[in-house]
């Protein structure tokens, strides 16, 4: 097998791996915000509740072969399930190419300028280091996909997604810069070259920028213009991509978000909603908890023993929602989830930042820290 063919096979394998993980991410996106286990019960049709057989759960292919319908009750299966699998597959393949192409480009080509090539055969490639770099950034990308679709669904970015990933970004910077772990030269040319100090500064700066915007917007309009999840998401980006990336990410996310909001308003896209409708909705995790309590044997006793404090709290929330509906100026206006656009800008920078003009990528800032 030639080097080129072997490389294509590995890239196809990376796509397949991403698609399989994307199938699991669909479960995470649906169940975690609702407070459900991602392990039990197994995948089943939401309409007829028939367990889904393995041959009906093959990423992308099963959705196409079943013509987007359940085999048993023929309820329509949303295209988004296949879209998440396809998206994760493409991102995984792109990640493998990003991590490995420089090493494979050396093989089989005459080395220029009279220097011997660093490696002369496949066996000499730093497979362990390449696999480790791929695995770390794969987790980063997978979490970004989850955050995107959860925010689109619920206008919510749970901290149980962002906080561990922030820690993972610092750990990744530590590992990928460790001479005792990574093979010499295995990350040469990789962009962005994030050091531990840049990761730590990035997570702090990312959080502070969004917090500052929160208070400025609140001071100007008296309402919250950005959520706490966006704070931790920007910190996450800073931890993984370094603080120079935040300049591009913030402006690219803002511009793309404004364009999407304008087009969404014009064409009636579902992700553009009235902010009062969002404020009136309950946290999906709290709603799921109440549904489980209502289905328990002691549900009747629990409901009849509701405390006066609970009743008063519920009445207060209803009054606040009612007041918001009557007053167009308080909490009104259109709302667009900002998280997906932060993720989009972050992925754009991660995959294409090295090809951007220097004034946009700020790439020169990476080499002084």
C-alpha positions as CSV (number, residue, x, y, z in Angstrom):
1,X,0.0,0.0,0.0
2,X,1.4,3.4,-1.0
3,X,1.9,6.2,1.5
4,X,-0.9,8.3,-0.1
5,X,-3.4,5.4,-0.1
6,X,-2.6,4.6,3.5
7,X,-3.1,8.3,4.4
8,X,-6.5,8.3,2.7
9,X,-7.5,5.2,4.6
10,X,-6.6,6.8,7.9
11,X,-8.5,9.9,7.0
12,X,-11.6,7.8,6.2
13,X,-11.2,6.0,9.5
14,X,-11.1,9.4,11.3
15,X,-14.3,10.3,9.5
16,X,-16.0,7.1,10.6
17,X,-14.8,7.6,14.2
18,X,-16.2,11.1,14.2
19,X,-19.6,9.9,12.9
20,X,-19.8,7.1,15.5
21,X,-19.0,9.6,18.3
22,X,-21.5,12.0,16.7
23,X,-24.2,9.4,17.2
24,X,-23.4,9.3,20.9
25,X,-23.3,13.1,21.0
26,X,-26.9,13.2,19.8
27,X,-27.8,11.3,23.0
28,X,-25.8,13.7,25.1
29,X,-27.4,16.7,23.5
30,X,-30.9,15.4,24.1
31,X,-30.5,13.7,27.5
32,X,-28.1,15.7,29.6
33,X,-30.1,19.0,29.6
34,X,-33.1,17.0,30.7
35,X,-31.2,15.4,33.6
36,X,-31.4,11.9,32.0
37,X,-28.7,9.2,31.9
38,X,-26.8,8.9,28.7
39,X,-26.3,5.1,29.3
40,X,-29.7,3.8,30.2
41,X,-32.2,3.2,28.7
42,X,-30.7,2.4,25.3
43,X,-31.6,4.3,22.2
44,X,-35.3,4.0,21.3
45,X,-37.9,5.6,19.1
46,X,-39.4,8.6,20.9
47,X,-42.8,7.8,19.4
48,X,-43.3,4.0,19.8
49,X,-40.5,3.5,22.3
50,X,-39.2,0.5,20.4
51,X,-35.5,-0.1,21.1
52,X,-33.4,0.7,18.1
53,X,-31.4,-2.3,16.8
54,X,-27.7,-1.9,16.0
55,X,-28.3,-2.1,12.2
56,X,-30.8,0.8,12.5
57,X,-28.3,2.9,14.4
58,X,-25.4,3.0,11.9
59,X,-24.4,6.7,11.7
60,X,-25.7,8.5,8.6
61,X,-26.3,5.3,6.6
62,X,-29.2,4.1,8.7
63,X,-31.0,7.4,8.4
64,X,-30.6,7.3,4.7
65,X,-31.6,3.6,4.3
66,X,-34.7,4.1,6.5
67,X,-35.6,7.2,4.5
68,X,-35.6,9.2,7.8
69,X,-38.3,7.1,9.4
70,X,-38.7,4.7,12.2
71,X,-38.7,1.1,11.0
72,X,-41.7,0.2,13.2
73,X,-44.0,3.2,13.5
74,X,-42.6,5.2,10.6
75,X,-42.5,8.4,12.6
76,X,-40.2,10.9,10.9
77,X,-36.6,11.0,12.2
78,X,-35.3,14.6,12.3
79,X,-32.4,15.3,9.8
80,X,-30.5,16.9,12.6
81,X,-29.4,13.5,14.0
82,X,-27.6,12.7,10.7
83,X,-26.4,16.2,10.5
84,X,-24.6,16.0,13.9
85,X,-23.0,12.7,12.8
86,X,-21.9,14.1,9.5
87,X,-20.6,17.3,11.1
88,X,-18.6,15.4,13.6
89,X,-17.2,13.1,10.9
90,X,-16.1,16.0,8.8
91,X,-14.5,17.8,11.8
92,X,-12.7,14.6,12.9
93,X,-11.3,14.0,9.4
94,X,-10.2,17.6,9.2
95,X,-8.6,17.3,12.6
96,X,-6.6,14.3,11.5
97,X,-5.4,16.1,8.4
98,X,-4.4,19.2,10.5
99,X,-2.4,17.1,13.0
100,X,-0.7,14.8,10.5
101,X,-0.3,16.2,7.0
102,X,3.1,17.8,7.6
103,X,4.6,14.5,8.7
104,X,3.1,12.5,5.7
105,X,4.1,15.2,3.3
106,X,7.8,14.4,4.0
107,X,7.5,10.8,3.1
108,X,8.3,9.8,-0.5
109,X,9.4,13.3,-1.5
110,X,13.0,14.4,-2.2
111,X,14.2,16.5,0.7
112,X,15.1,20.0,-0.3
113,X,18.2,22.1,0.5
114,X,20.3,19.0,1.0
115,X,19.1,18.1,4.5
116,X,18.2,14.5,5.3
117,X,14.4,14.0,6.0
118,X,13.4,13.7,9.7
119,X,11.7,10.4,8.9
120,X,12.1,8.0,6.0
121,X,9.4,5.5,6.6
122,X,5.9,5.1,8.2
123,X,7.5,3.3,11.1
124,X,9.5,6.3,12.0
125,X,6.5,8.7,12.3
126,X,5.7,9.8,15.9
127,X,2.5,7.8,16.0
128,X,2.0,8.1,19.8
129,X,2.4,11.9,19.7
130,X,0.1,12.3,16.7
131,X,-2.5,10.1,18.3
132,X,-2.3,12.0,21.6
133,X,-2.7,15.4,19.9
134,X,-5.6,14.0,17.8
135,X,-7.3,12.6,20.9
136,X,-7.1,15.8,22.9
137,X,-8.4,18.1,20.2
138,X,-11.0,15.5,19.3
139,X,-12.5,15.9,22.8
140,X,-12.4,19.7,22.4
141,X,-14.2,19.6,19.1
142,X,-16.8,17.1,20.4
143,X,-17.6,19.3,23.3
144,X,-18.0,22.3,21.1
145,X,-20.6,20.4,19.0
146,X,-22.5,19.4,22.1
147,X,-22.5,23.0,23.4
148,X,-23.7,24.4,20.0
149,X,-26.8,22.2,19.7
150,X,-27.7,22.4,23.4
151,X,-27.6,26.2,23.2
152,X,-29.7,26.2,20.0
153,X,-32.3,24.0,21.7
154,X,-32.4,25.6,25.2
155,X,-30.6,28.9,25.0
156,X,-28.5,27.4,27.7
157,X,-24.8,26.4,28.1
158,X,-24.5,24.1,31.1
159,X,-21.4,24.6,33.2
160,X,-21.0,20.9,33.5
161,X,-19.9,21.0,29.8
162,X,-17.7,24.1,29.9
163,X,-15.9,23.9,33.2
164,X,-14.3,20.4,32.7
165,X,-13.4,21.4,29.1
166,X,-11.6,24.5,30.4
167,X,-9.5,22.3,32.7
168,X,-8.9,20.0,29.7
169,X,-7.5,22.9,27.7
170,X,-4.9,23.7,30.3
171,X,-4.0,20.0,30.6
172,X,-3.7,19.8,26.8
173,X,-1.3,22.7,26.7
174,X,0.7,21.1,29.5
175,X,0.9,17.7,27.8
176,X,1.5,18.9,24.2
177,X,4.4,21.1,25.4
178,X,5.9,18.3,27.5
179,X,9.2,17.0,26.2
180,X,8.8,13.8,28.2
181,X,5.5,13.0,26.6
182,X,5.7,14.3,23.0
183,X,8.2,13.1,20.5
184,X,10.7,15.8,19.4
185,X,9.3,17.8,16.5
186,X,5.9,16.1,16.5
187,X,4.1,19.5,16.9
188,X,6.3,21.6,14.7
189,X,4.2,23.8,12.4
190,X,1.0,23.1,14.4
191,X,-1.2,26.1,14.8
192,X,-2.1,27.6,17.2
193,X,1.1,26.7,19.3
194,X,-0.5,27.3,22.8
195,X,1.8,27.3,25.8
196,X,0.6,26.7,29.3
197,X,0.9,30.4,30.2
198,X,-1.0,31.4,27.1
199,X,-3.8,28.9,28.0
200,X,-4.0,30.3,31.5
201,X,-4.1,33.9,30.4
202,X,-6.6,33.0,27.7
203,X,-9.1,31.5,30.0
204,X,-8.9,34.5,32.3
205,X,-9.1,37.1,29.5
206,X,-11.9,35.2,27.8
207,X,-14.0,35.2,30.9
208,X,-13.3,38.9,31.8
209,X,-14.1,40.2,28.3
210,X,-17.6,38.7,28.4
211,X,-18.2,39.7,32.0
212,X,-17.3,43.3,31.1
213,X,-19.8,43.2,28.2
214,X,-22.4,41.8,30.5
215,X,-22.1,44.7,32.9
216,X,-21.9,47.3,30.2
217,X,-25.0,46.0,28.5
218,X,-26.9,45.7,31.8
219,X,-25.9,49.3,32.7
220,X,-27.1,50.6,29.4
221,X,-30.4,48.7,29.0
222,X,-31.1,47.3,32.4
223,X,-31.4,43.7,31.1
224,X,-29.0,40.8,30.7
225,X,-27.7,40.8,27.2
226,X,-25.5,37.7,27.6
227,X,-25.5,34.6,29.7
228,X,-23.1,33.0,32.2
229,X,-22.6,30.1,29.8
230,X,-21.1,32.5,27.3
231,X,-18.6,33.6,29.9
232,X,-17.3,30.1,30.5
233,X,-17.4,29.3,26.7
234,X,-15.1,32.2,25.9
235,X,-12.8,31.1,28.8
236,X,-12.9,27.6,27.2
237,X,-11.8,29.1,23.9
238,X,-9.0,31.0,25.5
239,X,-7.8,27.9,27.4
240,X,-7.6,25.8,24.2
241,X,-6.6,28.3,21.6
242,X,-4.6,30.9,23.6
243,X,-5.5,34.5,24.3
244,X,-4.4,35.9,20.8
245,X,-7.2,33.8,19.3
246,X,-9.8,35.7,21.4
247,X,-9.5,38.8,19.3
248,X,-10.6,37.1,16.1
249,X,-13.1,34.9,17.9
250,X,-15.0,37.7,19.6
251,X,-15.3,39.9,16.5
252,X,-16.0,37.0,14.1
253,X,-18.7,35.6,16.4
254,X,-20.3,39.1,16.8
255,X,-20.3,39.8,13.0
256,X,-21.6,36.3,12.1
257,X,-24.1,36.4,14.9
258,X,-25.5,39.8,13.7
259,X,-25.7,38.6,10.1
260,X,-27.5,35.3,11.2
261,X,-29.9,37.3,13.4
262,X,-30.8,39.6,10.5
263,X,-31.3,36.8,8.1
264,X,-33.1,34.7,10.7
265,X,-35.5,37.6,11.4
266,X,-36.1,38.1,7.7
267,X,-36.8,34.5,6.9
268,X,-38.3,33.4,10.3
269,X,-35.5,31.1,11.4
270,X,-36.3,29.1,14.6
271,X,-33.2,30.2,16.5
272,X,-34.3,33.8,16.6
273,X,-36.9,34.1,19.4
274,X,-38.6,36.7,21.7
275,X,-36.5,37.0,24.8
276,X,-39.6,37.0,27.0
277,X,-40.5,33.6,25.7
278,X,-37.1,32.3,26.8
279,X,-37.4,33.9,30.2
280,X,-40.8,32.4,30.7
281,X,-39.4,28.9,30.0
282,X,-38.2,26.7,32.9
283,X,-34.8,25.2,33.0
284,X,-35.1,21.8,31.2
285,X,-33.3,20.0,34.1
286,X,-35.8,21.4,36.6
287,X,-38.7,20.5,34.4
288,X,-37.4,16.9,34.0
289,X,-36.9,16.6,37.8
290,X,-40.6,17.6,38.4
291,X,-41.7,15.1,35.8
292,X,-39.8,12.3,37.5
293,X,-41.3,13.3,40.8
294,X,-44.8,13.4,39.3
295,X,-44.3,9.8,38.0
296,X,-43.0,8.4,41.3
297,X,-45.3,6.5,43.6
298,X,-45.2,9.3,46.2
299,X,-46.1,11.9,43.7
300,X,-49.6,12.6,45.1
301,X,-48.2,13.0,48.6
302,X,-45.4,15.3,47.3
303,X,-47.8,17.4,45.4
304,X,-50.3,17.9,48.3
305,X,-47.4,18.7,50.7
306,X,-46.1,21.6,48.6
307,X,-44.8,24.2,51.0
308,X,-46.1,27.7,51.1
309,X,-42.6,28.9,50.1
310,X,-42.7,26.9,46.9
311,X,-46.1,28.3,46.1
312,X,-45.0,31.8,46.8
313,X,-41.9,31.3,44.6
314,X,-44.0,30.0,41.7
315,X,-46.5,32.9,42.1
316,X,-43.6,35.4,42.0
317,X,-42.2,33.8,38.8
318,X,-45.7,34.0,37.2
319,X,-46.1,37.6,38.2
320,X,-42.7,38.4,36.7
321,X,-43.5,36.7,33.4
322,X,-46.9,38.5,33.3
323,X,-45.3,41.8,33.9
324,X,-42.8,41.1,31.1
325,X,-45.6,40.4,28.7
326,X,-47.3,43.7,29.5
327,X,-44.2,45.8,29.3
328,X,-42.5,45.8,25.9
329,X,-39.5,47.6,27.3
330,X,-38.6,45.2,30.1
331,X,-36.9,42.1,28.9
332,X,-38.4,42.4,25.4
333,X,-36.7,42.1,22.0
334,X,-35.2,39.4,20.0
335,X,-32.8,36.8,21.4
336,X,-30.2,34.8,19.5
337,X,-28.0,32.2,21.1
338,X,-24.4,33.5,21.0
339,X,-22.8,30.2,21.9
340,X,-23.0,28.7,18.4
341,X,-21.3,31.7,16.9
342,X,-18.5,31.6,19.4
343,X,-18.0,28.0,18.5
344,X,-18.1,28.7,14.8
345,X,-15.5,31.4,15.1
346,X,-13.3,29.2,17.3
347,X,-13.4,26.4,14.8
348,X,-12.7,28.8,12.0
349,X,-9.6,30.0,13.9
350,X,-8.5,26.5,14.8
351,X,-8.7,25.1,11.3
352,X,-7.9,28.2,9.2
353,X,-6.2,30.6,11.5
354,X,-2.7,29.9,10.1
355,X,-4.0,31.0,6.6
356,X,-5.4,34.3,7.8
357,X,-3.6,37.6,7.4
358,X,-1.3,38.3,10.4
359,X,-3.4,41.2,11.5
360,X,-6.4,38.9,11.8
361,X,-4.8,35.8,13.3
362,X,-2.3,37.7,15.6
363,X,-0.1,34.7,15.0
364,X,3.1,36.6,15.9
365,X,1.8,36.9,19.5
366,X,2.2,33.2,20.0
367,X,5.9,33.1,19.8
368,X,6.6,35.6,22.6
369,X,5.0,33.5,25.4
